[in-house]
């Protein structure tokens, strides 16, 4: 059995080698596809390796088999984690346990804009959001106020509430946010 000092030294050396490969360039946001229900573990691995990552979470009620009700944080986009890496070094993210592939055409990573990730970060805290199936058709509207101002999505109505379904095209995933009718304008 190895002593703690030798184990930590080896681990730190591996981490340093990984960090040396990716640290000179802050990179671009990439989407990684993960194994089912491995999003939180993958995000922790990225953070452990000092890679900026983003896992949008939403709080939702759950009822367990034993009748206990709880609020749990679930991924807004199940199966996806965003990480900031140099696109030329996207394969480094593939070495993370639980990562299956990088999202993009022909094995090339799809690059996400910083504004889109920042919009998600601020908007999810500001609005009531939840996952929604990907939609390609419907009435389009543009949100005029708040963190999602300028974003275009598809309007849906749920009982007394209006929601706009917004899409992250790079991963072909959608989510809906609650809005007031006065915050919308028709989009072309």
N, C-alpha and C positions, 0 to 999 in steps of 0.2 A: 504494500500500500504506500502511496506517495504521501509525503508530508504536505501540509497546507501551503507552505512556502513554495515548494516546487510546482504544485498544481496552479497556484495563482500566477506564478511567473510564466508558465507556459500559456495560460489563458490570456494574460496581459500581452504577451508577445503576439499571439494570434490576433487579438483585437487591434493592436498597433499596426500590424501588417494590413489588416482590412481597412483601418482608418487612413493609413498612408496612401492606399490606392484610390480613395474617394474624396479625401478632404481638400485638395487644392482647388477644385471647382465646386461651387455650391450646387450646381446642377439644375435640373428641371423636375417638375412633378411628373411621376410615372404612376400608373395604376398596376398593381400586381393582383393576380387572381389567386385565391387561397383555397386550401382544402375546406370542406364544409365545417363550419363552426370553429375555425382556427384563426379568425381575424384578430382577436385580442392577443393571442400568443405570438402571432407574426408581428404585430405592432410592438410588442415588448422586445422581441428579438431585434427589430430595427433600432429601437431606442437603446438597447444594450450595446449595439455596435455604433452608437453615436450618429445614426442616420436620422435626419428629420423625417417624421412620418405623420400621417393624419388618418385617423379612423373615426369617421363621424358616427356618433352614437345617439340613439333616441331612447328615452325612458318609456317603457310600456308595462302595463299591468299583466301579471301572470298568475294563473291558478295552478298550484302544484297538485299532484295526485292525493296528497294528504289533506287537501282543503285549505292550505295556507295560501293567502294572497300576498303578493310581493310586487314591488316595482323593480324591474331589471333593466339594465342598459343593454340594448341590442344594436348591432350595426345597422345604419341606415341603408347601406348597400351590402347585403349579405354576400360574402365571398370576395370582397375587394378591400384592399388597403392601399393608400397613396403614400409614396415615398419620394424624397427629393434626392436624386442621384444624377450624375453625369450620364446622359443618354448612351454614350459610348461604353459605359461600364454597367449597363443595366443588368448584365448577367451576374453581377455580384449579389443582387437581390434574389436571384434564383437559388443561391446557396442557403437561404434562410429556411429552416425547417417549417413546413406547412405551406410554402409558396409553390404553386404549381406552374405558373407562367406569367409573363409580362403581357399586358393588354396592348394590342396593336396589330396592324396588318402585316402579313408576311414575316412574322418573327421580328419585326421592328417595333420598338415601343412607341405608343401614342403619347405625345407630349401634351400635358395639361397646362393651361395658363395659370400664372400665380394669382391673377384676379379671380379666377373661378374657385380656386381652393380657399382664398381669403373670404370670398363671398359665402362659401359654405360654412366656414368657421364662425363668422359673425352672424350670419343669418339663422343658423340652426339654434343659436342661443336666444335669438330675438323672437323667433316664431315657433308656433306649435307645428312640428314636422313629423312625418312618418313615411315609411316606404310605400311605394305605389308601383303597380305594374307599368312597364315601359309602354308608352302610347305614341303612335305616329300620326294619328288623325284626330281632328276635333277643332273646336273653336279656339283660336289663339288670342291671348291677351298679354299685355305688357304691364308689369308691376311698376307703379310710379313712385312709391315711397318706401323707405326702410332699407335694410341691408340688401334686399334682392331687387332694388330699384333698377330698372332697365332690363331685367331678365324677362324673357318671353316664355310663356308656357300655355298649357291647355287648361281651360276653365272647366271645373266640375262642380256640381252642387251636391251637398250632403245635408239633407234635412234643412235646418236653418242656416247652415254655414256654407260659405263659398270657399273653395280651395283652388289653387292653381298647381298643376302638375308641371314641375320643372325637370329637365333632363340633363344628365351629364353624358354628352354624346360619346366621349372617348370610351366609356365602359357600357354604353347603352343601358343605363339604369335611370329610373325616374324616382322622384319623391314629391310629395304634395305639401304645400304650406297653406295655412289658413290665412285668408285675406278678407278685407271689407270690399264691397262693391265700389266704393269711392276710390280705392287704391289701384283700380284697373283702368286701362284704356285698350281699345281694340288694336291689334297688331295685324300687319299685312302678311 
